[in-house]
Structure formats: structure tokens, C-alpha cells
Amino acid sequence: MKHFFNRRESIVTEALDGLLLTSSKGCLARLDSFPDIKVILRADWDKSKVAIISGGGAGHEPSHAGFVGKGMLTAAVSGEIFASPSVDAVLTAIRAVAGEKGALLIVKNYTGDRLNFGLAAEKARAEGFDVEMVIVADDIAIPGINQPRGVAGTLFVHKIAGYHAERGEDLKTVASHAAAAAGDIVSLGMSLSTCSVPGQAHEDRLGEDEGELGLGIHGEPGVERITLQPVADIVATMVARLTPTLLEGGNHALLINNLGAVPPLEMTVIANAVLSSPLGRRVRLIIGPAPMMTALNMNGFSLSLIRLDAVREAALTAAVEPHAWMPAVERHEIEVIAAPRTSAGLNGAPVAGDNLRNRRLITALCEHLISQESELNRLDGRVGDGDTGSTVATGARSVLARLDTLPLDRPAATLASLGDILGTSMGGSSGVLLSIFFTAAAKAMADKADISAALLAGLDRMTFYGGAEVGDRTMVDALSPALQALASGDVVAAAMAAAAGAESTKTMMKARAGRASYVGERDLAGVADPGAVAVAGAFGVAASLA
């Protein structure tokens, strides 16, 4: 698997410097023990309050250094990728930030972290520092395990401890709030792939149709593999595991964490599924979805919940300096605002009318375009972004769904209605272009009842706004010669002209419009433009019915 890095040995230090260089001036700093001891700390820290220290192996960015700042961590100690920082590194951090009020260490429940942070705490106490340590073990993936892992729920503890420390409370009080919070957190992860460590050979243990439930943030195997399924079903499985671990009654805060490689589009689909599930009714505050404690490039997500009371809610909603923390939002219903209604819009559609010949033609055209969805997508995958078939099929399905509402007995009104439907249902440039085509044709048809002239008028407006001409490797290469031939009244000749136009695009080595204009000659060679193919198929259907 490919990665952006220079040398494996310097990737962590370069990343930490990148964080410092892109943070606001005066907010963060590093100790001069860098790079052997990697400690990121608040540049404005004056040791007047309890210091909050956390850390662990790198690879979980923005954790841990990304949460250093007013209201959260005072310092973060980083090890190498997935490796605990050394005792000396943790002890150096304590010495650097602990004042008279002492320091709280927040540690994820991994053996290396417990041992290194624990020994550092003992050594610091021997030096006279007041130090407490809270261990977070929020992962419920493996039932009955003696040492559950600490995962993304640790961020709740960072936020709550940071809040109480910022208020000036003493170490005992801050540690008490942190420990109580740690005991009330549950987390569960799900991924479709393992993570890949830069500079190491990668082998994904999961099959193409497999996901893994409960895998760790270092890529440890999950508790079970599951068959790839719709996200609602995946979330339902996770909810079934999480729900029994929650205390009855009360509200919770939910952290929706991206483990590194899930696109934002999919993360919001996941969020919708979780909040629409029975678990969603128990959620009052939502943090995310966002990458907050990642596992490098793991294509997965985790859900963490903490039981709320008034104090925790105040802590989780308080403003903080680190931008990596997503502000909590209250659970709310979707607000819906009425769309504007006009005489030509949603509630002013023309009165329906029927014409069997027009109904038959439109039905046949739409059914043909739907049947070609996969093939058009395949072609577009070679020369574009792979969605022409889906876009055209979506428009065709929308027309069929509204067929009984169309004024089929009035050609001009039918053309106008088709323009409206395609303009709202197809999306992308194709939908807009076809909407322009039919809308302009409708206007011309209303002025003069000549269908071929009206369609040519639509083509004229479409090419004016779209900018494509014959030879530019678009649907115009099939549509223009077909409509020119149709002017003589011969539908068969129009179909033949459309087919020839579509075929000609195979030898056009340069596209001057559309997504194909970004594709090189090697990829265009011998591949017909999918829009032109769709047009040729439509005229072929029309000719067969003539």
C-alpha cells in the first residue's frame, strides 16, 4: 500500500513538526529533547493548575498532540508508530508541566502504556511531584476480558479532566472526575480493512466481502468477521452489543470516530444510521463524526458512549482551544423548510393528458436507458467518473414514475415537463444540459408546432450553454447529426446518423468538453463516449417504433 513519507525513521517527528507549524502561533511548543523525547505542550503553560498529560504511540492522529491546548491536555507524549513512549519521555513531560497542583496522567489500557506511564509516575513521586494516573479501558469488543483496551472513549476523559483542571480544581478532584468518567464509557469499532504502516509490507487479512467487528486501534484482529452488508445492518449489530452495557435510563454522549480512511460522505451515512437506531433515542450529545483517534488508514469507525449528568454535560460542551476536538451538539430532529411554490413548479404542474403513441415512445425510451445503466457506467469508467449510466437511469426512472402526470396529449407541455423532471432528478451536468434542451424545445414548440425544428432549437441552446460542439467527444456528436437527419422526417435515418456519430467518438483522441477532457489519449482510444452511446440507443428505439 502506498504512503506519503520520507523515511520511516523520521515520519513521527516530521508529522509533529508539521502540527506545530500549522497551529496558531503561541499555542503549542515542543521540548528541546526532541526528537529522542517527543513531548508537545502548551506554549502558554504557567504551572498554576493541574497538568493533564496523555500520550501513546503515534498513528492515532490527531490524538494525542492534536488535543493539547487550553481546556484539554497540557502535554502529549508520543512514541513511534503504535509504540508506547519511554519512561524517560513520560517523566520528562511530568517535570516540564507539573507545578504545585500536580499532574494527572490519562493512559489507555495497553500493557506498554501502563508500564511506562506507571513507572514514570512512581519516579516523579519520588522526586516530589504530586501525580495521579487514570487508566481508560472502554473497549467492549471482547466480553469478559480482564484487561479491555483503551480506545476512542479516552477522549471523553481528556475533555472532562481538562475542563475541571481549567477551572482550577485540585488534583484529587480532577482525578476523581476522570476516573468516574472512565468507568462509564463503552466503545466498539468496526472496519472493512486493516491498517497499513508506512514502510512495512501490508497484507489485509480480510476478504473482499468481509468486515471485522471489534478490531483494535493498532490493527489487532477483531472479535469476529462479518459479511459485508448495508451500513444499517452493521450499525444494528454494533447497537446490539453496546446497548446491554449501558445503564438503564439517562442520557448519553456519543462520539462517532473515523478510524482514518472512511470518506466523509460515508461517515455521515453511518451517523444517520446510528442516530436512527434505538440507541439514538438515548443520545443527548453528539461529537463527530470526525477522525479523532485513528488507526492510520484503517477503513473503519468506532462508537463511544458515556453516561451524562449535569457536570459531564457542562464539561463536554465547554469551549476548548484544540481544533481537533469537535464541539458537541445536542441531539435534534431534522428541520424542514417548505420549498418555494410557483405556478410552474411543485404544485403547478400542467394538467395530465394521455396519448398512447407518446406514452409508448417515452416508456420504451426510458426502459432502454435503464437497461443500459451498467454498460454506460462501464464506458464512463474508462473515460470519465463512471456514473453516466446511473445518472441517465435515474432520470429515466423519474420520468416513468411521473408518466401518468404528464400532459402527453400536448407535445410542448410534455417537453417542458421532461425538462423539469430531468433538471431536478438527474443531477450533474447531464441533467442540466438535457433540461435546457427540453425546456428550449418546449418554448420553440409552443411558438410553432414543428417537432424537428423545436428539437434543433433545444440543441442550439444546449450547445450554447454547454459549450460542446460536434467533434468535442460528447453526446452532441450523436445528437446533432441525428436531429439534422430528423428534419427530413426520416426517423430511421436519424437513428443511423446517431449511431455513426457515437461510433466516431471512438477515434477522437482529444475530448474538449466534459469529464473526458481530463483523460489522456491512451485511455480514450477505442472507447465511445457514453453520452453519445445513450443518444444513439434512444434514437434506435424510436426508429424501431416508427
Secondary structure, DSSP 8 states (H G I E B T S, - for coil): -----S-GGGHHHHHHHHHHHHS-TTTEEE-TTTTTSEEEEETT--S-S-EEEEEEEESSTTTTGGGBSTTSBSEEEEEEET----HHHHHHHHHHH-BTTBEEEEEES-HHHHHHHHHHHHHHHHTT--EEEEEE--B-SSTT-SS----TTHHHHHHHHHHHHHTT--HHHHHHHHHHHHTTEEEEEEESS----TTS-----S-TTEEEES--TT----SEEEE---HHHHHHHHHHHHGGGS-SSS-EEEEEEE-B---HHHHHHHHHHHHHSGGGGGEEEEEEEE-SS--TTBSEEEEEEEE--HHHHHHHHS--S-TTS---EE------------TTSTT-----B--HHHHHHHHHHHHHHHHTHHHHHHHHHHHSSS-HHHHHHHHHHHHHHTGGGSBTT-HHHHHHHHHHHHHHHT-HHHHHHHHHHHHHHHHHHHHS--HHHHHHHHHHHHHHHH---TTSSSTHHHHHHHHHHHTTT-HHHHHHHHHHHHHHGGG-----SSGGGGS-HHHHTT---HHHHHHHHHHHHHHHH-
